[in-house]
Amino acid sequence: MSQRTIVITGAGGSVGLSLVKEFVQSDRCVVHAVERSEPGCIPLLELSRTHGNIKLFVADVLDDVVMDLAVDGAEILILCAAMKRVDIGNIAPEELASQNVTSFVAIARRAKLRKVSKFLFCSTDKSTNPTSVMGASKLLLERISHFASNDQTRFAAVRFGNILGSTGSMIPRMVCHSVRDRLIQLTDPHMTRYVMTNGQAVDLIRFALKDMKGGEIYCPVLPAVNIRNVVEVVSEIVMAE
């Protein structure tokens, strides 16, 4: 039985790690997990000790030598690696451009050169009429993805909402503030956010990989939650514990 190689960048993040765990369950898959942060590498290293079909590449996605090795022979490439914090992107736009845009272009060219069959880019709902540097970068990359396909390599994108419990997202930060008895400040009590679970993000990616013909942007229908209600629920849970 032939195996297919799947490259996942940002493999130590919330969605990336869930994807790795999903794909390593199949003997038909070999996962090349690319991660640069030491904390992110720890669960991947533990997985590699129990699963023979995962190879860890500790490197930045802008490392040409390592990425050549990671992409070599791959059938699928899923780009999860990115700077995703809106506030950090606004104060460090050049670094965000390097990590989000420059790295995307380099990996996309490498995928075409290596004739990777499917290239899937993880975007965000903040790319819709963006008001932040991060959202603008994702919109640009969606546009590139839309027109990048050729006869050998198909490109597509998936748009995520706010993934509940992901690293640096609103709920872990609210919990941290509540535990420390710090005031949670709201810019606008009527503010809403589209939310999804890690499992829904993985399901969206799996669907896109099966369905994509090239140029698609997959946007799930997500519920909108009121931030004030989220704060109240998180506070009640923390107090109950």
C-alpha contacts under 8 A as a table, 3 or more apart, distances in Angstrom:
res1	aa1	res2	aa2	distance
1	M	28	R	7.18
2	S	28	R	6.60
3	Q	27	D	7.38
3	Q	28	R	4.45
3	Q	29	C	5.31
3	Q	30	V	6.56
4	R	28	R	6.26
4	R	29	C	5.09
4	R	30	V	6.06
4	R	74	A	6.98
4	R	75	E	6.08
5	T	29	C	5.90
5	T	30	V	4.65
5	T	31	V	5.82
5	T	32	H	7.05
5	T	73	G	6.83
5	T	74	A	4.62
5	T	75	E	5.58
5	T	76	I	6.68
6	I	29	C	6.95
6	I	30	V	6.16
6	I	31	V	4.94
6	I	32	H	6.06
6	I	74	A	5.83
6	I	75	E	6.16
6	I	76	I	4.79
6	I	77	L	5.83
6	I	78	I	7.62
7	V	31	V	5.95
7	V	32	H	4.66
7	V	33	A	6.12
7	V	34	V	7.42
7	V	70	A	6.81
7	V	71	V	6.53
7	V	74	A	6.64
7	V	76	I	6.20
7	V	77	L	4.64
7	V	78	I	6.14
8	I	11	A	5.52
8	I	16	G	6.60
8	I	19	L	7.95
8	I	20	V	7.51
8	I	31	V	7.30
8	I	32	H	6.26
8	I	33	A	5.16
8	I	34	V	6.07
8	I	77	L	6.07
8	I	78	I	4.95
8	I	79	L	6.16
8	I	80	C	6.86
9	T	16	G	7.14
9	T	33	A	6.23
9	T	34	V	4.63
9	T	35	E	6.30
9	T	61	V	7.26
9	T	77	L	7.99
9	T	78	I	6.52
9	T	79	L	5.23
9	T	80	C	5.38
9	T	81	A	5.18
10	G	13	G	5.69
10	G	16	G	5.75
10	G	33	A	7.72
10	G	34	V	6.02
10	G	35	E	5.17
10	G	36	R	7.67
10	G	79	L	7.17
10	G	80	C	5.00
10	G	81	A	3.84
10	G	82	A	7.26
11	A	15	V	7.62
11	A	16	G	4.03
11	A	17	L	5.14
11	A	19	L	7.82
11	A	20	V	6.90
11	A	33	A	5.35
11	A	34	V	5.63
11	A	35	E	5.50
11	A	40	G	7.59
11	A	44	L	7.75
11	A	80	C	7.14
11	A	81	A	7.48
12	G	16	G	5.78
12	G	17	L	5.07
12	G	34	V	7.94
12	G	35	E	5.86
12	G	37	S	7.79
12	G	39	P	7.89
12	G	40	G	4.13
12	G	41	C	5.88
12	G	43	P	7.24
12	G	44	L	6.65
13	G	16	G	5.08
13	G	17	L	5.67
13	G	40	G	6.43
13	G	80	C	7.96
13	G	81	A	7.98
13	G	166	S	7.94
13	G	167	T	7.21
14	S	17	L	5.57
14	S	18	S	6.40
14	S	166	S	5.47
14	S	167	T	6.56
14	S	198	N	7.16
15	V	18	S	5.13
15	V	19	L	6.20
15	V	80	C	7.39
15	V	166	S	8.00
15	V	198	N	6.15
15	V	201	A	6.93
15	V	202	V	6.89
16	G	19	L	5.13
16	G	20	V	6.27
16	G	80	C	6.17
17	L	20	V	5.02
17	L	21	K	6.20
17	L	43	P	7.99
17	L	44	L	7.45
18	S	21	K	5.15
18	S	22	E	6.17
18	S	198	N	7.35
18	S	199	G	7.81
18	S	202	V	7.04
19	L	22	E	4.99
19	L	23	F	6.15
19	L	202	V	6.29
20	V	23	F	5.32
20	V	24	V	6.05
20	V	31	V	6.86
20	V	33	A	7.32
21	K	24	V	5.57
21	K	25	Q	6.81
21	K	47	L	7.91
22	E	25	Q	5.87
22	E	26	S	7.92
23	F	26	S	5.78
23	F	29	C	6.31
23	F	30	V	7.91
23	F	31	V	7.07
24	V	27	D	7.14
24	V	29	C	6.44
24	V	30	V	7.02
24	V	31	V	6.69
24	V	51	H	6.90
24	V	53	N	6.26
24	V	54	I	6.72
26	S	29	C	5.62
27	D	30	V	7.70
27	D	53	N	7.37
29	C	53	N	6.86
30	V	53	N	4.74
30	V	54	I	5.80
30	V	55	K	7.80
31	V	53	N	6.19
31	V	54	I	4.65
31	V	55	K	6.23
32	H	54	I	5.98
32	H	55	K	4.97
32	H	56	L	6.10
32	H	57	F	7.04
32	H	70	A	6.07
33	A	44	L	7.64
33	A	54	I	7.03
33	A	55	K	6.09
33	A	56	L	4.92
33	A	57	F	5.94
34	V	56	L	6.18
34	V	57	F	4.74
34	V	58	V	6.05
34	V	59	A	6.59
34	V	60	D	7.80
34	V	61	V	7.49
34	V	70	A	7.62
35	E	40	G	6.65
35	E	41	C	6.25
35	E	56	L	7.65
35	E	57	F	6.42
35	E	58	V	5.28
35	E	59	A	5.93
35	E	60	D	6.86
36	R	40	G	7.43
36	R	41	C	7.36
36	R	58	V	5.25
36	R	59	A	4.63
36	R	60	D	5.12
36	R	61	V	7.95
37	S	40	G	5.20
37	S	41	C	6.32
37	S	58	V	7.87
38	E	41	C	5.11
38	E	42	I	6.70
39	P	42	I	5.52
39	P	43	P	7.99
40	G	43	P	6.65
40	G	44	L	7.25
41	C	44	L	5.15
41	C	45	L	5.97
41	C	56	L	7.97
41	C	58	V	7.35
42	I	45	L	5.16
42	I	46	E	6.35
43	P	46	E	5.02
43	P	47	L	6.22
44	L	47	L	5.04
44	L	48	S	6.23
44	L	56	L	6.97
45	L	48	S	5.07
45	L	49	R	6.57
45	L	56	L	7.05
46	E	49	R	5.30
46	E	50	T	7.00
47	L	50	T	5.42
47	L	51	H	5.94
47	L	54	I	7.62
48	S	51	H	5.08
48	S	52	G	6.30
48	S	53	N	7.58
48	S	54	I	5.59
48	S	55	K	6.81
48	S	56	L	7.52
49	R	52	G	7.29
51	H	54	I	6.34
57	F	66	V	7.20
57	F	70	A	7.10
59	A	63	D	6.53
59	A	66	V	6.83
60	D	63	D	5.49
61	V	64	D	7.54
61	V	67	M	6.47
61	V	81	A	7.81
61	V	103	S	6.28
61	V	107	I	7.66
62	L	67	M	7.61
62	L	99	Q	7.91
62	L	103	S	5.54
62	L	106	A	7.34
63	D	66	V	5.68
63	D	67	M	6.07
64	D	67	M	5.17
64	D	68	D	6.00
65	V	68	D	5.30
65	V	69	L	6.67
66	V	69	L	5.17
66	V	70	A	6.21
67	M	70	A	4.83
67	M	71	V	5.94
67	M	107	I	7.87
68	D	71	V	5.40
68	D	72	D	5.96
68	D	110	R	7.47
69	L	72	D	5.35
70	A	74	A	7.85
71	V	74	A	5.33
71	V	77	L	7.72
71	V	110	R	7.69
71	V	111	A	7.07
71	V	114	R	7.30
71	V	116	V	7.88
72	D	114	R	6.57
73	G	114	R	7.24
73	G	116	V	7.59
74	A	77	L	7.13
74	A	114	R	7.93
74	A	116	V	5.76
74	A	117	S	7.91
75	E	116	V	4.94
75	E	117	S	5.07
75	E	118	K	6.52
76	I	116	V	6.06
76	I	117	S	5.96
76	I	118	K	4.82
76	I	119	F	6.03
76	I	120	L	7.87
77	L	111	A	7.71
77	L	116	V	7.18
77	L	118	K	6.29
77	L	119	F	4.87
77	L	120	L	6.26
78	I	119	F	6.02
78	I	120	L	4.82
78	I	121	F	6.07
78	I	122	C	7.54
79	L	119	F	7.64
79	L	120	L	6.20
79	L	121	F	4.96
79	L	122	C	6.04
80	C	121	F	6.90
80	C	122	C	5.53
81	A	100	N	7.89
82	A	99	Q	6.14
82	A	100	N	5.32
83	M	89	G	7.29
83	M	96	L	6.05
83	M	99	Q	6.51
83	M	100	N	6.44
83	M	134	M	7.51
84	K	89	G	7.59
84	K	134	M	6.49
85	R	88	I	5.46
85	R	89	G	6.14
85	R	134	M	7.24
85	R	168	G	7.82
86	V	89	G	5.17
86	V	90	N	6.27
86	V	132	S	6.36
86	V	133	V	7.10
86	V	134	M	5.66
86	V	135	G	7.69
87	D	90	N	5.26
87	D	91	I	6.71
88	I	91	I	5.38
88	I	92	A	5.99
89	G	92	A	5.03
89	G	93	P	5.17
89	G	95	E	7.75
89	G	96	L	5.66
89	G	132	S	7.71
89	G	133	V	5.84
89	G	134	M	5.71
90	N	93	P	5.67
90	N	132	S	6.64
90	N	133	V	5.71
90	N	134	M	7.51
92	A	95	E	5.57
92	A	96	L	6.33
93	P	96	L	5.00
93	P	97	A	6.03
93	P	133	V	6.45
94	E	97	A	5.05
94	E	98	S	6.27
95	E	98	S	5.02
95	E	99	Q	6.16
96	L	99	Q	5.12
96	L	100	N	5.73
96	L	101	V	7.66
96	L	133	V	7.93
96	L	134	M	7.20
97	A	100	N	5.32
97	A	101	V	5.07
97	A	102	T	6.38
97	A	137	S	7.04
98	S	101	V	5.79
98	S	102	T	4.81
98	S	103	S	6.39
99	Q	102	T	6.25
99	Q	103	S	5.56
99	Q	104	F	7.92
100	N	103	S	5.82
100	N	104	F	6.09
100	N	137	S	6.81
100	N	138	K	7.76
101	V	104	F	5.12
101	V	105	V	6.31
101	V	137	S	6.56
101	V	141	L	6.94
102	T	105	V	5.33
102	T	106	A	6.29
103	S	106	A	5.11
103	S	107	I	6.09
104	F	107	I	5.22
104	F	108	A	5.91
104	F	141	L	7.57
105	V	108	A	5.09
105	V	109	R	6.14
106	A	109	R	5.34
106	A	110	R	6.25
107	I	110	R	4.96
107	I	111	A	6.03
108	A	111	A	5.03
108	A	112	K	6.34
108	A	119	F	7.69
109	R	112	K	5.18
109	R	113	L	6.14
110	R	113	L	4.98
110	R	114	R	6.05
111	A	114	R	5.18
111	A	115	K	5.88
111	A	116	V	5.08
111	A	119	F	7.40
111	A	153	T	7.34
112	K	115	K	4.85
112	K	116	V	6.21
112	K	152	Q	7.21
112	K	153	T	5.92
113	L	116	V	7.90
115	K	152	Q	5.55
115	K	153	T	5.94
116	V	119	F	7.11
116	V	152	Q	7.08
116	V	153	T	5.63
117	S	152	Q	5.99
117	S	153	T	4.63
117	S	154	R	6.15
118	K	153	T	5.66
118	K	154	R	4.93
118	K	155	F	6.11
118	K	209	L	7.39
119	F	153	T	6.99
119	F	154	R	6.06
119	F	155	F	4.79
119	F	156	A	6.51
120	L	155	F	5.93
120	L	156	A	5.10
120	L	157	A	5.45
120	L	158	V	7.40
120	L	209	L	7.44
121	F	142	E	7.83
121	F	145	S	7.62
121	F	155	F	7.71
121	F	156	A	6.28
121	F	157	A	4.53
121	F	158	V	6.37
122	C	157	A	5.81
122	C	158	V	5.19
122	C	159	R	6.31
122	C	160	F	7.31
123	S	127	S	7.40
123	S	138	K	5.79
123	S	139	L	7.92
123	S	142	E	7.28
123	S	157	A	6.44
123	S	158	V	5.65
123	S	159	R	4.60
123	S	160	F	6.18
124	T	127	S	5.80
124	T	135	G	7.32
124	T	138	K	6.91
124	T	158	V	7.61
124	T	159	R	4.51
124	T	160	F	4.62
124	T	161	G	6.06
125	D	128	T	5.88
125	D	135	G	7.99
125	D	159	R	5.70
125	D	160	F	5.86
125	D	161	G	5.46
126	K	129	N	7.41
126	K	130	P	5.80
126	K	131	T	7.95
126	K	132	S	8.00
126	K	134	M	7.87
126	K	135	G	4.82
126	K	138	K	7.90
127	S	130	P	5.11
127	S	134	M	7.99
127	S	135	G	4.35
127	S	136	A	5.94
127	S	137	S	7.70
127	S	138	K	5.53
127	S	139	L	4.68
128	T	135	G	7.49
128	T	139	L	7.18
130	P	133	V	7.75
130	P	135	G	4.95
130	P	136	A	5.32
130	P	139	L	7.59
131	T	135	G	6.74
131	T	136	A	7.22
132	S	135	G	5.21
132	S	136	A	6.15
133	V	136	A	5.08
133	V	137	S	6.14
134	M	137	S	5.18
134	M	138	K	6.39
135	G	138	K	5.18
135	G	139	L	6.25
136	A	139	L	5.08
136	A	140	L	6.27
137	S	140	L	5.19
137	S	141	L	6.34
138	K	141	L	5.07
138	K	142	E	6.14
139	L	142	E	5.05
139	L	143	R	6.35
140	L	143	R	5.19
140	L	144	I	6.34
141	L	144	I	4.93
141	L	145	S	6.03
142	E	145	S	5.00
142	E	146	H	6.13
142	E	156	A	7.96
142	E	157	A	6.39
142	E	217	I	7.33
143	R	146	H	5.06
143	R	147	F	6.72
144	I	147	F	5.53
144	I	148	A	5.84
145	S	148	A	5.11
145	S	149	S	7.31
145	S	155	F	5.43
145	S	156	A	5.77
145	S	157	A	6.81
145	S	215	G	6.17
146	H	149	S	7.39
146	H	155	F	6.87
146	H	156	A	6.55
146	H	214	G	7.23
146	H	215	G	3.89
146	H	216	E	6.39
146	H	217	I	7.59
147	F	215	G	6.15
148	A	154	R	7.59
148	A	155	F	6.24
148	A	215	G	7.44
149	S	152	Q	7.83
149	S	153	T	5.63
149	S	154	R	4.60
149	S	155	F	5.23
149	S	214	G	5.79
149	S	215	G	6.79
150	N	153	T	5.41
150	N	154	R	6.34
151	D	154	R	7.50
154	R	212	M	7.63
154	R	213	K	6.53
154	R	214	G	4.66
154	R	215	G	7.44
155	F	212	M	7.94
155	F	214	G	5.02
155	F	215	G	5.76
155	F	216	E	7.65
156	A	208	A	7.82
156	A	212	M	6.65
156	A	214	G	5.67
156	A	215	G	5.08
156	A	216	E	4.91
156	A	217	I	5.94
156	A	218	Y	7.92
157	A	215	G	7.76
157	A	216	E	6.29
157	A	217	I	4.68
157	A	218	Y	6.17
158	V	204	L	7.31
158	V	205	I	6.94
158	V	208	A	7.41
158	V	217	I	5.56
158	V	218	Y	4.60
158	V	219	C	6.27
159	R	217	I	7.09
159	R	218	Y	6.07
159	R	219	C	5.22
159	R	220	P	7.29
160	F	163	I	7.27
160	F	196	M	7.56
160	F	201	A	6.82
160	F	219	C	7.44
160	F	220	P	7.68
161	G	193	R	7.70
161	G	194	Y	5.16
161	G	195	V	5.08
161	G	196	M	5.99
161	G	222	L	7.42
162	N	169	S	7.44
162	N	193	R	6.98
162	N	194	Y	5.97
162	N	195	V	4.60
162	N	196	M	6.13
163	I	166	S	5.71
163	I	169	S	7.45
163	I	195	V	5.83
163	I	196	M	4.99
163	I	197	T	5.33
163	I	198	N	6.10
163	I	201	A	7.79
164	L	169	S	7.21
164	L	170	M	7.85
164	L	171	I	6.83
164	L	195	V	6.56
164	L	196	M	6.12
164	L	197	T	5.38
164	L	198	N	7.02
165	G	169	S	6.34
165	G	170	M	7.63
165	G	171	I	5.91
165	G	172	P	6.02
166	S	169	S	5.43
166	S	172	P	7.71
166	S	198	N	7.80
167	T	172	P	7.49
168	G	172	P	6.72
168	G	173	R	6.70
169	S	172	P	6.13
169	S	173	R	6.54
170	M	173	R	5.24
170	M	174	M	6.07
171	I	174	M	4.97
171	I	175	V	6.11
171	I	230	V	7.98
171	I	234	V	7.36
172	P	175	V	5.07
172	P	176	C	6.17
173	R	176	C	5.04
173	R	177	H	6.27
174	M	177	H	5.12
174	M	178	S	6.10
174	M	184	I	6.91
174	M	231	V	6.99
174	M	234	V	7.02
175	V	178	S	5.05
175	V	179	V	6.06
175	V	234	V	6.51
175	V	235	S	7.39
175	V	238	V	6.93
176	C	179	V	5.27
176	C	180	R	6.31
177	H	180	R	5.21
177	H	181	D	6.12
177	H	182	R	4.92
177	H	183	L	6.81
177	H	184	I	6.62
178	S	181	D	4.92
178	S	182	R	5.86
178	S	183	L	7.43
178	S	184	I	7.63
178	S	235	S	6.24
178	S	238	V	6.78
179	V	182	R	7.63
179	V	238	V	6.81
184	I	231	V	7.77
186	L	189	P	5.99
186	L	228	R	7.66
187	T	191	M	7.93
188	D	191	M	5.41
189	P	226	N	7.73
189	P	227	I	6.66
189	P	228	R	5.45
190	H	226	N	6.44
190	H	227	I	7.15
190	H	228	R	7.16
191	M	226	N	5.96
191	M	227	I	5.82
191	M	228	R	7.71
192	T	224	A	5.97
192	T	225	V	5.25
192	T	226	N	4.42
192	T	227	I	5.57
193	R	224	A	5.31
193	R	225	V	5.47
193	R	226	N	6.72
193	R	227	I	7.00
194	Y	222	L	5.88
194	Y	223	P	5.67
194	Y	224	A	4.39
194	Y	225	V	6.39
195	V	222	L	6.34
195	V	223	P	6.26
195	V	224	A	6.48
195	V	225	V	7.16
196	M	200	Q	6.22
196	M	201	A	7.10
196	M	222	L	6.74
196	M	223	P	7.85
197	T	200	Q	5.17
197	T	201	A	6.46
198	N	201	A	5.11
198	N	202	V	6.39
199	G	202	V	5.13
199	G	203	D	6.17
200	Q	203	D	4.98
200	Q	204	L	6.10
201	A	204	L	5.12
201	A	205	I	6.35
202	V	205	I	5.14
202	V	206	R	6.23
203	D	206	R	5.10
203	D	207	F	6.15
204	L	207	F	5.15
204	L	208	A	6.14
204	L	218	Y	7.87
204	L	220	P	7.56
205	I	208	A	5.06
205	I	209	L	6.15
206	R	209	L	5.23
206	R	210	K	6.47
207	F	210	K	5.29
207	F	211	D	6.08
208	A	211	D	5.06
208	A	212	M	5.48
208	A	218	Y	7.00
209	L	212	M	5.78
212	M	215	G	7.81
212	M	216	E	6.61
213	K	216	E	7.38
225	V	229	N	7.49
225	V	230	V	7.37
226	N	229	N	5.39
226	N	230	V	6.52
227	I	230	V	4.97
227	I	231	V	6.24
228	R	231	V	5.15
228	R	232	E	6.31
229	N	232	E	5.12
229	N	233	V	6.24
230	V	233	V	5.22
230	V	234	V	6.11
231	V	234	V	5.20
231	V	235	S	6.04
232	E	235	S	5.17
232	E	236	E	6.21
233	V	236	E	5.15
233	V	237	I	6.27
234	V	237	I	5.19
234	V	238	V	6.21
235	S	238	V	5.20
235	S	239	M	6.12
236	E	239	M	5.18
236	E	240	A	6.08
237	I	240	A	5.10
237	I	241	E	6.39
238	V	241	E	5.29
